[in-house]
Amino acid sequence: MAQIVKWKEEVILEKLRRLSPERKKEVLDFLEFLEFREGAMKWLEFDEWATNLAKEKGFHHLTEEDVARIVSDFRGGK
């Protein structure tokens, strides 16, 4: 399996090497977009998990300000 992935990466690199500098820039921009989107999806999954946890624990009605105040009070920053 790892060999197949390596082979596919080599094919991609060969094709990339044949592109003009302008097209290489476009490829890089697209790769950065995909990387950003993947990171954003992780945050969305985290937000969904946190929302579900809040509902499950019964504190979904709290605002961000409420949570910040509770954390500050807990840490002794009253």
mmJSON file of the N, C-alpha and C atoms, coordinates in Angstrom:
{"data_MODEL":{"atom_site":{
"group_PDB":["ATOM","ATOM","ATOM","ATOM","ATOM","ATOM","ATOM","ATOM","ATOM","ATOM","ATOM","ATOM","ATOM","ATOM","ATOM","ATOM","ATOM","ATOM","ATOM","ATOM","ATOM","ATOM","ATOM","ATOM","ATOM","ATOM","ATOM","ATOM","ATOM","ATOM","ATOM","ATOM","ATOM","ATOM","ATOM","ATOM","ATOM","ATOM","ATOM","ATOM","ATOM","ATOM","ATOM","ATOM","ATOM","ATOM","ATOM","ATOM","ATOM","ATOM","ATOM","ATOM","ATOM","ATOM","ATOM","ATOM","ATOM","ATOM","ATOM","ATOM","ATOM","ATOM","ATOM","ATOM","ATOM","ATOM","ATOM","ATOM","ATOM","ATOM","ATOM","ATOM","ATOM","ATOM","ATOM","ATOM","ATOM","ATOM","ATOM","ATOM","ATOM","ATOM","ATOM","ATOM","ATOM","ATOM","ATOM","ATOM","ATOM","ATOM","ATOM","ATOM","ATOM","ATOM","ATOM","ATOM","ATOM","ATOM","ATOM","ATOM","ATOM","ATOM","ATOM","ATOM","ATOM","ATOM","ATOM","ATOM","ATOM","ATOM","ATOM","ATOM","ATOM","ATOM","ATOM","ATOM","ATOM","ATOM","ATOM","ATOM","ATOM","ATOM","ATOM","ATOM","ATOM","ATOM","ATOM","ATOM","ATOM","ATOM","ATOM","ATOM","ATOM","ATOM","ATOM","ATOM","ATOM","ATOM","ATOM","ATOM","ATOM","ATOM","ATOM","ATOM","ATOM","ATOM","ATOM","ATOM","ATOM","ATOM","ATOM","ATOM","ATOM","ATOM","ATOM","ATOM","ATOM","ATOM","ATOM","ATOM","ATOM","ATOM","ATOM","ATOM","ATOM","ATOM","ATOM","ATOM","ATOM","ATOM","ATOM","ATOM","ATOM","ATOM","ATOM","ATOM","ATOM","ATOM","ATOM","ATOM","ATOM","ATOM","ATOM","ATOM","ATOM","ATOM","ATOM","ATOM","ATOM","ATOM","ATOM","ATOM","ATOM","ATOM","ATOM","ATOM","ATOM","ATOM","ATOM","ATOM","ATOM","ATOM","ATOM","ATOM","ATOM","ATOM","ATOM","ATOM","ATOM","ATOM","ATOM","ATOM","ATOM","ATOM","ATOM","ATOM","ATOM","ATOM","ATOM","ATOM","ATOM","ATOM","ATOM","ATOM","ATOM","ATOM","ATOM","ATOM","ATOM","ATOM","ATOM","ATOM","ATOM","ATOM"],
"id":[1,2,3,4,5,6,7,8,9,10,11,12,13,14,15,16,17,18,19,20,21,22,23,24,25,26,27,28,29,30,31,32,33,34,35,36,37,38,39,40,41,42,43,44,45,46,47,48,49,50,51,52,53,54,55,56,57,58,59,60,61,62,63,64,65,66,67,68,69,70,71,72,73,74,75,76,77,78,79,80,81,82,83,84,85,86,87,88,89,90,91,92,93,94,95,96,97,98,99,100,101,102,103,104,105,106,107,108,109,110,111,112,113,114,115,116,117,118,119,120,121,122,123,124,125,126,127,128,129,130,131,132,133,134,135,136,137,138,139,140,141,142,143,144,145,146,147,148,149,150,151,152,153,154,155,156,157,158,159,160,161,162,163,164,165,166,167,168,169,170,171,172,173,174,175,176,177,178,179,180,181,182,183,184,185,186,187,188,189,190,191,192,193,194,195,196,197,198,199,200,201,202,203,204,205,206,207,208,209,210,211,212,213,214,215,216,217,218,219,220,221,222,223,224,225,226,227,228,229,230,231,232,233,234],
"type_symbol":["N","C","C","N","C","C","N","C","C","N","C","C","N","C","C","N","C","C","N","C","C","N","C","C","N","C","C","N","C","C","N","C","C","N","C","C","N","C","C","N","C","C","N","C","C","N","C","C","N","C","C","N","C","C","N","C","C","N","C","C","N","C","C","N","C","C","N","C","C","N","C","C","N","C","C","N","C","C","N","C","C","N","C","C","N","C","C","N","C","C","N","C","C","N","C","C","N","C","C","N","C","C","N","C","C","N","C","C","N","C","C","N","C","C","N","C","C","N","C","C","N","C","C","N","C","C","N","C","C","N","C","C","N","C","C","N","C","C","N","C","C","N","C","C","N","C","C","N","C","C","N","C","C","N","C","C","N","C","C","N","C","C","N","C","C","N","C","C","N","C","C","N","C","C","N","C","C","N","C","C","N","C","C","N","C","C","N","C","C","N","C","C","N","C","C","N","C","C","N","C","C","N","C","C","N","C","C","N","C","C","N","C","C","N","C","C","N","C","C","N","C","C","N","C","C","N","C","C","N","C","C","N","C","C"],
"label_atom_id":["N","CA","C","N","CA","C","N","CA","C","N","CA","C","N","CA","C","N","CA","C","N","CA","C","N","CA","C","N","CA","C","N","CA","C","N","CA","C","N","CA","C","N","CA","C","N","CA","C","N","CA","C","N","CA","C","N","CA","C","N","CA","C","N","CA","C","N","CA","C","N","CA","C","N","CA","C","N","CA","C","N","CA","C","N","CA","C","N","CA","C","N","CA","C","N","CA","C","N","CA","C","N","CA","C","N","CA","C","N","CA","C","N","CA","C","N","CA","C","N","CA","C","N","CA","C","N","CA","C","N","CA","C","N","CA","C","N","CA","C","N","CA","C","N","CA","C","N","CA","C","N","CA","C","N","CA","C","N","CA","C","N","CA","C","N","CA","C","N","CA","C","N","CA","C","N","CA","C","N","CA","C","N","CA","C","N","CA","C","N","CA","C","N","CA","C","N","CA","C","N","CA","C","N","CA","C","N","CA","C","N","CA","C","N","CA","C","N","CA","C","N","CA","C","N","CA","C","N","CA","C","N","CA","C","N","CA","C","N","CA","C","N","CA","C","N","CA","C","N","CA","C","N","CA","C","N","CA","C","N","CA","C","N","CA","C","N","CA","C","N","CA","C"],
"label_alt_id":[null,null,null,null,null,null,null,null,null,null,null,null,null,null,null,null,null,null,null,null,null,null,null,null,null,null,null,null,null,null,null,null,null,null,null,null,null,null,null,null,null,null,null,null,null,null,null,null,null,null,null,null,null,null,null,null,null,null,null,null,null,null,null,null,null,null,null,null,null,null,null,null,null,null,null,null,null,null,null,null,null,null,null,null,null,null,null,null,null,null,null,null,null,null,null,null,null,null,null,null,null,null,null,null,null,null,null,null,null,null,null,null,null,null,null,null,null,null,null,null,null,null,null,null,null,null,null,null,null,null,null,null,null,null,null,null,null,null,null,null,null,null,null,null,null,null,null,null,null,null,null,null,null,null,null,null,null,null,null,null,null,null,null,null,null,null,null,null,null,null,null,null,null,null,null,null,null,null,null,null,null,null,null,null,null,null,null,null,null,null,null,null,null,null,null,null,null,null,null,null,null,null,null,null,null,null,null,null,null,null,null,null,null,null,null,null,null,null,null,null,null,null,null,null,null,null,null,null,null,null,null,null,null,null],
"label_comp_id":["MET","MET","MET","ALA","ALA","ALA","GLN","GLN","GLN","ILE","ILE","ILE","VAL","VAL","VAL","LYS","LYS","LYS","TRP","TRP","TRP","LYS","LYS","LYS","GLU","GLU","GLU","GLU","GLU","GLU","VAL","VAL","VAL","ILE","ILE","ILE","LEU","LEU","LEU","GLU","GLU","GLU","LYS","LYS","LYS","LEU","LEU","LEU","ARG","ARG","ARG","ARG","ARG","ARG","LEU","LEU","LEU","SER","SER","SER","PRO","PRO","PRO","GLU","GLU","GLU","ARG","ARG","ARG","LYS","LYS","LYS","LYS","LYS","LYS","GLU","GLU","GLU","VAL","VAL","VAL","LEU","LEU","LEU","ASP","ASP","ASP","PHE","PHE","PHE","LEU","LEU","LEU","GLU","GLU","GLU","PHE","PHE","PHE","LEU","LEU","LEU","GLU","GLU","GLU","PHE","PHE","PHE","ARG","ARG","ARG","GLU","GLU","GLU","GLY","GLY","GLY","ALA","ALA","ALA","MET","MET","MET","LYS","LYS","LYS","TRP","TRP","TRP","LEU","LEU","LEU","GLU","GLU","GLU","PHE","PHE","PHE","ASP","ASP","ASP","GLU","GLU","GLU","TRP","TRP","TRP","ALA","ALA","ALA","THR","THR","THR","ASN","ASN","ASN","LEU","LEU","LEU","ALA","ALA","ALA","LYS","LYS","LYS","GLU","GLU","GLU","LYS","LYS","LYS","GLY","GLY","GLY","PHE","PHE","PHE","HIS","HIS","HIS","HIS","HIS","HIS","LEU","LEU","LEU","THR","THR","THR","GLU","GLU","GLU","GLU","GLU","GLU","ASP","ASP","ASP","VAL","VAL","VAL","ALA","ALA","ALA","ARG","ARG","ARG","ILE","ILE","ILE","VAL","VAL","VAL","SER","SER","SER","ASP","ASP","ASP","PHE","PHE","PHE","ARG","ARG","ARG","GLY","GLY","GLY","GLY","GLY","GLY","LYS","LYS","LYS"],
"label_asym_id":["A","A","A","A","A","A","A","A","A","A","A","A","A","A","A","A","A","A","A","A","A","A","A","A","A","A","A","A","A","A","A","A","A","A","A","A","A","A","A","A","A","A","A","A","A","A","A","A","A","A","A","A","A","A","A","A","A","A","A","A","A","A","A","A","A","A","A","A","A","A","A","A","A","A","A","A","A","A","A","A","A","A","A","A","A","A","A","A","A","A","A","A","A","A","A","A","A","A","A","A","A","A","A","A","A","A","A","A","A","A","A","A","A","A","A","A","A","A","A","A","A","A","A","A","A","A","A","A","A","A","A","A","A","A","A","A","A","A","A","A","A","A","A","A","A","A","A","A","A","A","A","A","A","A","A","A","A","A","A","A","A","A","A","A","A","A","A","A","A","A","A","A","A","A","A","A","A","A","A","A","A","A","A","A","A","A","A","A","A","A","A","A","A","A","A","A","A","A","A","A","A","A","A","A","A","A","A","A","A","A","A","A","A","A","A","A","A","A","A","A","A","A","A","A","A","A","A","A","A","A","A","A","A","A"],
"label_entity_id":["1","1","1","1","1","1","1","1","1","1","1","1","1","1","1","1","1","1","1","1","1","1","1","1","1","1","1","1","1","1","1","1","1","1","1","1","1","1","1","1","1","1","1","1","1","1","1","1","1","1","1","1","1","1","1","1","1","1","1","1","1","1","1","1","1","1","1","1","1","1","1","1","1","1","1","1","1","1","1","1","1","1","1","1","1","1","1","1","1","1","1","1","1","1","1","1","1","1","1","1","1","1","1","1","1","1","1","1","1","1","1","1","1","1","1","1","1","1","1","1","1","1","1","1","1","1","1","1","1","1","1","1","1","1","1","1","1","1","1","1","1","1","1","1","1","1","1","1","1","1","1","1","1","1","1","1","1","1","1","1","1","1","1","1","1","1","1","1","1","1","1","1","1","1","1","1","1","1","1","1","1","1","1","1","1","1","1","1","1","1","1","1","1","1","1","1","1","1","1","1","1","1","1","1","1","1","1","1","1","1","1","1","1","1","1","1","1","1","1","1","1","1","1","1","1","1","1","1","1","1","1","1","1","1"],
"label_seq_id":[1,1,1,2,2,2,3,3,3,4,4,4,5,5,5,6,6,6,7,7,7,8,8,8,9,9,9,10,10,10,11,11,11,12,12,12,13,13,13,14,14,14,15,15,15,16,16,16,17,17,17,18,18,18,19,19,19,20,20,20,21,21,21,22,22,22,23,23,23,24,24,24,25,25,25,26,26,26,27,27,27,28,28,28,29,29,29,30,30,30,31,31,31,32,32,32,33,33,33,34,34,34,35,35,35,36,36,36,37,37,37,38,38,38,39,39,39,40,40,40,41,41,41,42,42,42,43,43,43,44,44,44,45,45,45,46,46,46,47,47,47,48,48,48,49,49,49,50,50,50,51,51,51,52,52,52,53,53,53,54,54,54,55,55,55,56,56,56,57,57,57,58,58,58,59,59,59,60,60,60,61,61,61,62,62,62,63,63,63,64,64,64,65,65,65,66,66,66,67,67,67,68,68,68,69,69,69,70,70,70,71,71,71,72,72,72,73,73,73,74,74,74,75,75,75,76,76,76,77,77,77,78,78,78],
"pdbx_PDB_ins_code":[null,null,null,null,null,null,null,null,null,null,null,null,null,null,null,null,null,null,null,null,null,null,null,null,null,null,null,null,null,null,null,null,null,null,null,null,null,null,null,null,null,null,null,null,null,null,null,null,null,null,null,null,null,null,null,null,null,null,null,null,null,null,null,null,null,null,null,null,null,null,null,null,null,null,null,null,null,null,null,null,null,null,null,null,null,null,null,null,null,null,null,null,null,null,null,null,null,null,null,null,null,null,null,null,null,null,null,null,null,null,null,null,null,null,null,null,null,null,null,null,null,null,null,null,null,null,null,null,null,null,null,null,null,null,null,null,null,null,null,null,null,null,null,null,null,null,null,null,null,null,null,null,null,null,null,null,null,null,null,null,null,null,null,null,null,null,null,null,null,null,null,null,null,null,null,null,null,null,null,null,null,null,null,null,null,null,null,null,null,null,null,null,null,null,null,null,null,null,null,null,null,null,null,null,null,null,null,null,null,null,null,null,null,null,null,null,null,null,null,null,null,null,null,null,null,null,null,null,null,null,null,null,null,null],
"Cartn_x":[0.83,0.0,0.867,1.886,2.776,3.497,3.797,4.468,3.573,2.291,1.342,1.255,1.185,1.123,2.378,3.534,4.809,4.824,4.353,4.32,3.425,2.258,1.333,1.947,2.657,3.331,4.384,5.093,6.106,5.448,4.307,3.579,3.175,2.679,2.274,3.472,4.592,5.801,6.296,6.255,6.671,5.783,4.496,3.571,3.793,4.04,4.288,5.539,6.568,7.833,7.666,6.68,6.473,5.662,5.091,4.246,5.08,4.464,5.105,5.108,5.961,5.983,4.616,3.871,2.554,1.596,1.64,0.767,1.203,2.509,3.0,2.464,2.395,1.838,0.369,-0.374,-1.78,-1.925,-1.056,-1.092,-0.818,0.185,0.509,-0.67,-1.29,-2.458,-3.57,-3.79,-4.836,-4.493,-3.241,-2.82,-2.998,-2.66,-2.846,-4.329,-5.171,-6.613,-7.098,-6.655,-7.054,-6.584,-5.371,-4.833,-5.661,-6.009,-6.837,-8.205,-8.803,-10.137,-10.121,-9.071,-8.957,-8.87,-8.106,-8.021,-9.346,-10.049,-11.353,-12.349,-12.273,-13.181,-12.937,-11.669,-11.358,-11.985,-11.925,-12.546,-14.056,-14.652,-16.1,-16.487,-15.692,-15.953,-15.819,-14.819,-14.639,-15.817,-16.236,-17.375,-18.633,-18.84,-20.016,-19.921,-18.737,-18.533,-18.796,-18.25,-18.419,-19.886,-20.582,-22.001,-22.803,-22.522,-23.225,-22.916,-21.668,-21.289,-22.023,-22.087,-22.788,-24.261,-24.894,-26.296,-26.449,-25.555,-25.602,-25.426,-24.562,-24.283,-25.227,-26.061,-27.061,-26.576,-25.497,-25.047,-24.916,-25.737,-25.708,-26.283,-26.958,-27.553,-26.526,-25.341,-24.32,-23.732,-23.435,-22.779,-21.269,-20.52,-19.058,-18.625,-19.34,-19.026,-19.253,-20.341,-20.609,-19.47,-19.055,-17.986,-16.685,-16.361,-15.145,-15.18,-16.343,-16.482,-16.314,-16.94,-16.839,-15.39,-14.7,-13.296,-12.45,-12.689,-11.929,-12.177,-13.434,-13.756,-13.076,-13.09,-12.494,-10.993,-10.357,-8.901,-8.535,-9.523,-9.247,-9.159,-9.615,-9.539,-10.811,-11.456,-12.753,-12.66],
"Cartn_y":[-1.206,0.0,1.26,1.268,2.429,2.628,1.534,1.607,2.272,1.977,2.579,4.079,4.475,5.903,6.6,6.009,6.586,6.743,5.718,5.771,6.911,7.068,8.138,9.506,9.632,10.894,11.215,10.21,10.413,10.867,10.291,10.701,12.172,12.536,13.936,14.854,14.488,15.321,15.46,14.372,14.436,15.402,15.312,16.207,17.653,17.843,19.185,19.794,19.004,19.496,19.992,19.466,19.857,21.152,21.621,22.823,24.099,25.141,26.456,27.004,27.979,28.564,29.123,29.683,30.224,29.112,27.998,26.864,26.24,26.203,25.686,26.533,27.829,28.728,28.396,28.127,27.751,26.446,25.49,24.213,24.449,25.268,25.572,26.256,27.212,27.886,26.879,25.951,24.948,24.023,23.606,22.749,23.46,24.746,25.517,25.631,25.802,25.837,24.52,23.402,22.088,21.897,22.331,22.213,23.049,24.269,25.132,24.506,23.998,23.394,22.181,21.397,20.232,20.666,21.723,22.254,22.811,23.49,24.05,22.942,21.839,20.721,20.142,20.094,19.591,20.498,21.823,22.745,22.573,22.355,22.143,20.879,19.831,18.592,18.827,19.603,19.914,20.721,21.729,22.545,21.699,20.775,19.9,19.021,18.491,17.67,18.494,19.717,20.571,20.945,21.239,21.58,20.4,19.219,18.027,17.739,17.935,17.735,18.723,19.982,21.0,20.643,20.177,19.769,18.576,17.623,16.412,16.737,17.705,18.06,19.137,19.695,20.654,22.087,22.434,23.827,24.488,24.053,24.629,26.045,26.46,27.794,28.878,28.478,29.448,30.148,31.439,32.192,32.087,32.557,32.564,33.425,34.524,35.401,34.677,33.914,33.127,32.154,31.464,30.482,31.17,32.303,33.038,33.478,33.951,34.376,33.186,32.062,30.874,30.406,30.378,29.951,30.928,32.212,33.214,33.076,32.89,32.689,31.433,30.372,29.109,29.264,30.072,30.269,31.288,31.863,32.82,34.256,34.547,35.911,36.695,36.461,37.1,38.556],
"Cartn_z":[0.0,0.0,0.0,0.868,0.936,-0.387,-1.063,-2.36,-3.4,-3.359,-4.305,-4.063,-2.806,-2.47,-2.952,-2.701,-3.127,-4.644,-5.358,-6.815,-7.291,-6.661,-7.049,-6.77,-5.659,-5.353,-6.403,-6.868,-7.905,-9.214,-9.547,-10.75,-10.633,-9.472,-9.245,-9.385,-8.779,-8.864,-10.306,-11.064,-12.467,-13.258,-13.043,-13.741,-13.304,-12.024,-11.501,-12.124,-12.261,-12.831,-14.261,-14.972,-16.373,-16.517,-15.441,-15.516,-15.545,-16.068,-16.066,-14.632,-14.354,-13.003,-12.571,-13.533,-13.207,-12.776,-13.489,-13.138,-11.814,-11.564,-10.286,-9.136,-9.353,-8.329,-8.088,-9.151,-9.016,-8.234,-8.533,-7.807,-6.328,-6.03,-4.641,-3.948,-4.622,-4.048,-3.75,-4.673,-4.476,-3.313,-3.224,-2.112,-0.771,-0.726,0.507,0.855,-0.17,0.053,0.651,0.072,0.588,2.031,2.309,3.66,4.648,4.242,5.081,5.313,4.243,4.339,5.264,5.179,6.05,7.513,7.776,9.136,9.607,8.693,9.036,9.363,8.632,8.899,10.286,10.691,12.033,13.089,12.851,13.808,13.822,12.661,12.613,13.36,13.201,13.936,15.441,15.838,17.251,17.778,17.019,17.436,17.598,16.667,16.754,18.008,18.27,19.465,20.728,20.774,21.946,22.153,21.075,21.162,21.704,21.186,21.658,23.126,23.524,24.922,25.825,25.398,26.181,26.344,25.287,25.373,26.308,26.175,26.992,28.478,28.776,30.171,30.705,29.812,30.261,30.401,29.743,29.828,28.459,27.518,26.175,26.131,27.195,27.233,27.578,28.032,28.417,27.199,27.362,26.286,26.472,25.486,25.605,26.786,27.007,28.136,29.467,29.544,30.75,31.022,29.99,30.143,30.552,29.928,30.274,31.736,32.201,33.593,34.535,34.214,35.058,35.15,34.009,34.006,34.814,34.623,35.378,36.876,37.263,38.679,39.221,38.431,38.851,39.055,38.194,38.282,39.344,40.021,41.089,40.625,39.433,38.889,39.138,40.249,40.555,40.485],
"occupancy":[1.0,1.0,1.0,1.0,1.0,1.0,1.0,1.0,1.0,1.0,1.0,1.0,1.0,1.0,1.0,1.0,1.0,1.0,1.0,1.0,1.0,1.0,1.0,1.0,1.0,1.0,1.0,1.0,1.0,1.0,1.0,1.0,1.0,1.0,1.0,1.0,1.0,1.0,1.0,1.0,1.0,1.0,1.0,1.0,1.0,1.0,1.0,1.0,1.0,1.0,1.0,1.0,1.0,1.0,1.0,1.0,1.0,1.0,1.0,1.0,1.0,1.0,1.0,1.0,1.0,1.0,1.0,1.0,1.0,1.0,1.0,1.0,1.0,1.0,1.0,1.0,1.0,1.0,1.0,1.0,1.0,1.0,1.0,1.0,1.0,1.0,1.0,1.0,1.0,1.0,1.0,1.0,1.0,1.0,1.0,1.0,1.0,1.0,1.0,1.0,1.0,1.0,1.0,1.0,1.0,1.0,1.0,1.0,1.0,1.0,1.0,1.0,1.0,1.0,1.0,1.0,1.0,1.0,1.0,1.0,1.0,1.0,1.0,1.0,1.0,1.0,1.0,1.0,1.0,1.0,1.0,1.0,1.0,1.0,1.0,1.0,1.0,1.0,1.0,1.0,1.0,1.0,1.0,1.0,1.0,1.0,1.0,1.0,1.0,1.0,1.0,1.0,1.0,1.0,1.0,1.0,1.0,1.0,1.0,1.0,1.0,1.0,1.0,1.0,1.0,1.0,1.0,1.0,1.0,1.0,1.0,1.0,1.0,1.0,1.0,1.0,1.0,1.0,1.0,1.0,1.0,1.0,1.0,1.0,1.0,1.0,1.0,1.0,1.0,1.0,1.0,1.0,1.0,1.0,1.0,1.0,1.0,1.0,1.0,1.0,1.0,1.0,1.0,1.0,1.0,1.0,1.0,1.0,1.0,1.0,1.0,1.0,1.0,1.0,1.0,1.0,1.0,1.0,1.0,1.0,1.0,1.0,1.0,1.0,1.0,1.0,1.0,1.0,1.0,1.0,1.0,1.0,1.0,1.0],
"B_iso_or_equiv":[0.0,0.0,0.0,0.0,0.0,0.0,0.0,0.0,0.0,0.0,0.0,0.0,0.0,0.0,0.0,0.0,0.0,0.0,0.0,0.0,0.0,0.0,0.0,0.0,0.0,0.0,0.0,0.0,0.0,0.0,0.0,0.0,0.0,0.0,0.0,0.0,0.0,0.0,0.0,0.0,0.0,0.0,0.0,0.0,0.0,0.0,0.0,0.0,0.0,0.0,0.0,0.0,0.0,0.0,0.0,0.0,0.0,0.0,0.0,0.0,0.0,0.0,0.0,0.0,0.0,0.0,0.0,0.0,0.0,0.0,0.0,0.0,0.0,0.0,0.0,0.0,0.0,0.0,0.0,0.0,0.0,0.0,0.0,0.0,0.0,0.0,0.0,0.0,0.0,0.0,0.0,0.0,0.0,0.0,0.0,0.0,0.0,0.0,0.0,0.0,0.0,0.0,0.0,0.0,0.0,0.0,0.0,0.0,0.0,0.0,0.0,0.0,0.0,0.0,0.0,0.0,0.0,0.0,0.0,0.0,0.0,0.0,0.0,0.0,0.0,0.0,0.0,0.0,0.0,0.0,0.0,0.0,0.0,0.0,0.0,0.0,0.0,0.0,0.0,0.0,0.0,0.0,0.0,0.0,0.0,0.0,0.0,0.0,0.0,0.0,0.0,0.0,0.0,0.0,0.0,0.0,0.0,0.0,0.0,0.0,0.0,0.0,0.0,0.0,0.0,0.0,0.0,0.0,0.0,0.0,0.0,0.0,0.0,0.0,0.0,0.0,0.0,0.0,0.0,0.0,0.0,0.0,0.0,0.0,0.0,0.0,0.0,0.0,0.0,0.0,0.0,0.0,0.0,0.0,0.0,0.0,0.0,0.0,0.0,0.0,0.0,0.0,0.0,0.0,0.0,0.0,0.0,0.0,0.0,0.0,0.0,0.0,0.0,0.0,0.0,0.0,0.0,0.0,0.0,0.0,0.0,0.0,0.0,0.0,0.0,0.0,0.0,0.0,0.0,0.0,0.0,0.0,0.0,0.0],
"pdbx_formal_charge":[null,null,null,null,null,null,null,null,null,null,null,null,null,null,null,null,null,null,null,null,null,null,null,null,null,null,null,null,null,null,null,null,null,null,null,null,null,null,null,null,null,null,null,null,null,null,null,null,null,null,null,null,null,null,null,null,null,null,null,null,null,null,null,null,null,null,null,null,null,null,null,null,null,null,null,null,null,null,null,null,null,null,null,null,null,null,null,null,null,null,null,null,null,null,null,null,null,null,null,null,null,null,null,null,null,null,null,null,null,null,null,null,null,null,null,null,null,null,null,null,null,null,null,null,null,null,null,null,null,null,null,null,null,null,null,null,null,null,null,null,null,null,null,null,null,null,null,null,null,null,null,null,null,null,null,null,null,null,null,null,null,null,null,null,null,null,null,null,null,null,null,null,null,null,null,null,null,null,null,null,null,null,null,null,null,null,null,null,null,null,null,null,null,null,null,null,null,null,null,null,null,null,null,null,null,null,null,null,null,null,null,null,null,null,null,null,null,null,null,null,null,null,null,null,null,null,null,null,null,null,null,null,null,null],
"auth_seq_id":[1,1,1,2,2,2,3,3,3,4,4,4,5,5,5,6,6,6,7,7,7,8,8,8,9,9,9,10,10,10,11,11,11,12,12,12,13,13,13,14,14,14,15,15,15,16,16,16,17,17,17,18,18,18,19,19,19,20,20,20,21,21,21,22,22,22,23,23,23,24,24,24,25,25,25,26,26,26,27,27,27,28,28,28,29,29,29,30,30,30,31,31,31,32,32,32,33,33,33,34,34,34,35,35,35,36,36,36,37,37,37,38,38,38,39,39,39,40,40,40,41,41,41,42,42,42,43,43,43,44,44,44,45,45,45,46,46,46,47,47,47,48,48,48,49,49,49,50,50,50,51,51,51,52,52,52,53,53,53,54,54,54,55,55,55,56,56,56,57,57,57,58,58,58,59,59,59,60,60,60,61,61,61,62,62,62,63,63,63,64,64,64,65,65,65,66,66,66,67,67,67,68,68,68,69,69,69,70,70,70,71,71,71,72,72,72,73,73,73,74,74,74,75,75,75,76,76,76,77,77,77,78,78,78],
"auth_comp_id":["MET","MET","MET","ALA","ALA","ALA","GLN","GLN","GLN","ILE","ILE","ILE","VAL","VAL","VAL","LYS","LYS","LYS","TRP","TRP","TRP","LYS","LYS","LYS","GLU","GLU","GLU","GLU","GLU","GLU","VAL","VAL","VAL","ILE","ILE","ILE","LEU","LEU","LEU","GLU","GLU","GLU","LYS","LYS","LYS","LEU","LEU","LEU","ARG","ARG","ARG","ARG","ARG","ARG","LEU","LEU","LEU","SER","SER","SER","PRO","PRO","PRO","GLU","GLU","GLU","ARG","ARG","ARG","LYS","LYS","LYS","LYS","LYS","LYS","GLU","GLU","GLU","VAL","VAL","VAL","LEU","LEU","LEU","ASP","ASP","ASP","PHE","PHE","PHE","LEU","LEU","LEU","GLU","GLU","GLU","PHE","PHE","PHE","LEU","LEU","LEU","GLU","GLU","GLU","PHE","PHE","PHE","ARG","ARG","ARG","GLU","GLU","GLU","GLY","GLY","GLY","ALA","ALA","ALA","MET","MET","MET","LYS","LYS","LYS","TRP","TRP","TRP","LEU","LEU","LEU","GLU","GLU","GLU","PHE","PHE","PHE","ASP","ASP","ASP","GLU","GLU","GLU","TRP","TRP","TRP","ALA","ALA","ALA","THR","THR","THR","ASN","ASN","ASN","LEU","LEU","LEU","ALA","ALA","ALA","LYS","LYS","LYS","GLU","GLU","GLU","LYS","LYS","LYS","GLY","GLY","GLY","PHE","PHE","PHE","HIS","HIS","HIS","HIS","HIS","HIS","LEU","LEU","LEU","THR","THR","THR","GLU","GLU","GLU","GLU","GLU","GLU","ASP","ASP","ASP","VAL","VAL","VAL","ALA","ALA","ALA","ARG","ARG","ARG","ILE","ILE","ILE","VAL","VAL","VAL","SER","SER","SER","ASP","ASP","ASP","PHE","PHE","PHE","ARG","ARG","ARG","GLY","GLY","GLY","GLY","GLY","GLY","LYS","LYS","LYS"],
"auth_asym_id":["A","A","A","A","A","A","A","A","A","A","A","A","A","A","A","A","A","A","A","A","A","A","A","A","A","A","A","A","A","A","A","A","A","A","A","A","A","A","A","A","A","A","A","A","A","A","A","A","A","A","A","A","A","A","A","A","A","A","A","A","A","A","A","A","A","A","A","A","A","A","A","A","A","A","A","A","A","A","A","A","A","A","A","A","A","A","A","A","A","A","A","A","A","A","A","A","A","A","A","A","A","A","A","A","A","A","A","A","A","A","A","A","A","A","A","A","A","A","A","A","A","A","A","A","A","A","A","A","A","A","A","A","A","A","A","A","A","A","A","A","A","A","A","A","A","A","A","A","A","A","A","A","A","A","A","A","A","A","A","A","A","A","A","A","A","A","A","A","A","A","A","A","A","A","A","A","A","A","A","A","A","A","A","A","A","A","A","A","A","A","A","A","A","A","A","A","A","A","A","A","A","A","A","A","A","A","A","A","A","A","A","A","A","A","A","A","A","A","A","A","A","A","A","A","A","A","A","A","A","A","A","A","A","A"],
"auth_atom_id":["N","CA","C","N","CA","C","N","CA","C","N","CA","C","N","CA","C","N","CA","C","N","CA","C","N","CA","C","N","CA","C","N","CA","C","N","CA","C","N","CA","C","N","CA","C","N","CA","C","N","CA","C","N","CA","C","N","CA","C","N","CA","C","N","CA","C","N","CA","C","N","CA","C","N","CA","C","N","CA","C","N","CA","C","N","CA","C","N","CA","C","N","CA","C","N","CA","C","N","CA","C","N","CA","C","N","CA","C","N","CA","C","N","CA","C","N","CA","C","N","CA","C","N","CA","C","N","CA","C","N","CA","C","N","CA","C","N","CA","C","N","CA","C","N","CA","C","N","CA","C","N","CA","C","N","CA","C","N","CA","C","N","CA","C","N","CA","C","N","CA","C","N","CA","C","N","CA","C","N","CA","C","N","CA","C","N","CA","C","N","CA","C","N","CA","C","N","CA","C","N","CA","C","N","CA","C","N","CA","C","N","CA","C","N","CA","C","N","CA","C","N","CA","C","N","CA","C","N","CA","C","N","CA","C","N","CA","C","N","CA","C","N","CA","C","N","CA","C","N","CA","C","N","CA","C","N","CA","C","N","CA","C","N","CA","C","N","CA","C","N","CA","C"],
"pdbx_PDB_model_num":[1,1,1,1,1,1,1,1,1,1,1,1,1,1,1,1,1,1,1,1,1,1,1,1,1,1,1,1,1,1,1,1,1,1,1,1,1,1,1,1,1,1,1,1,1,1,1,1,1,1,1,1,1,1,1,1,1,1,1,1,1,1,1,1,1,1,1,1,1,1,1,1,1,1,1,1,1,1,1,1,1,1,1,1,1,1,1,1,1,1,1,1,1,1,1,1,1,1,1,1,1,1,1,1,1,1,1,1,1,1,1,1,1,1,1,1,1,1,1,1,1,1,1,1,1,1,1,1,1,1,1,1,1,1,1,1,1,1,1,1,1,1,1,1,1,1,1,1,1,1,1,1,1,1,1,1,1,1,1,1,1,1,1,1,1,1,1,1,1,1,1,1,1,1,1,1,1,1,1,1,1,1,1,1,1,1,1,1,1,1,1,1,1,1,1,1,1,1,1,1,1,1,1,1,1,1,1,1,1,1,1,1,1,1,1,1,1,1,1,1,1,1,1,1,1,1,1,1,1,1,1,1,1,1]
}}}
